[in-house]
């Protein structure tokens, strides 16, 4: 690995990461394996190996406001939802954008296509660079892990060592599809879904599924794609009009889930009704992409924490 941090002139690379509203991409996940019954492929995401999850060291400032046991319990609800990241194919070390402030940002994508677009763009940009830079990007790949892992990282924020041996503070962002952001913006006119870091969750208050245990409360499925939600409703209730579709932000909602009983103000884009009852639903397409990534992974970690491949660009 190179000894110096590669501050690459990849303007579009950073642009796609940060300006998600400018993306003209991302296929919609349109399939759903079925709610309230066994999925045709059991425990797809549960098979992903996350060797560092249990050993995450939480940032002291964050841990003052977070009950780690509650965090583990709530994050577990997202275990079967895949996310995708760009990592080194030989080591599983993630690519992060390192700024002059000394803060490194890592990105997880809710769709494989989103990660692929960014990687392809970085490789195209690298074609005009030297051989070492081209080989550098050819060594990158897309890896799958779980949203449980991504959410825990967003709270733990472990420091990561770059190529120069220096450890940097980190933040972790989850990037939704452009279509999801556009749909969310039409439902919520406040403008929050034009802000960076927002991840829409779509649901209907009238759409409930069976309790997790006998005698428990019915649960409310939440989707990362509006069309997937509508399709599932019509499949179950073909003769019933589609109820109003609502949207909340994943990060605000998850924050509320792990701050239950505290005096910390909940985020603006949450719904009290779903905080304890939500069931995150991943698309069949994203699950199948995760399986492909997992089969190709071999013995390489899906996502190695504590290290990073630092990249930058001219803004």
Secondary structure as UniProt FT lines:
FT   HELIX           11..18
FT   HELIX           20..22
FT   TURN            42..44
FT   HELIX           45..47
FT   TURN            51..52
FT   HELIX           53..55
FT   HELIX           60..63
FT   TURN            64..65
FT   HELIX           68..75
FT   HELIX           76..78
FT   TURN            79..80
FT   STRAND          82..88
FT   TURN            89..91
FT   STRAND          93..98
FT   TURN            100..101
FT   STRAND          103..109
FT   HELIX           112..126
FT   TURN            127..128
FT   HELIX           131..138
FT   STRAND          140..146
FT   HELIX           147..156
FT   STRAND          160..161
FT   TURN            163..164
FT   STRAND          167..175
FT   HELIX           178..187
FT   TURN            189..190
FT   HELIX           192..194
FT   TURN            196..197
FT   STRAND          200..203
FT   TURN            205..206
FT   TURN            214..215
FT   STRAND          219..223
FT   HELIX           226..236
FT   TURN            238..239
FT   STRAND          246..249
FT   HELIX           250..258
FT   TURN            259..261
FT   HELIX           272..275
FT   TURN            276..277
FT   STRAND          278..281
FT   HELIX           284..297
FT   TURN            298..299
FT   STRAND          304..311
//
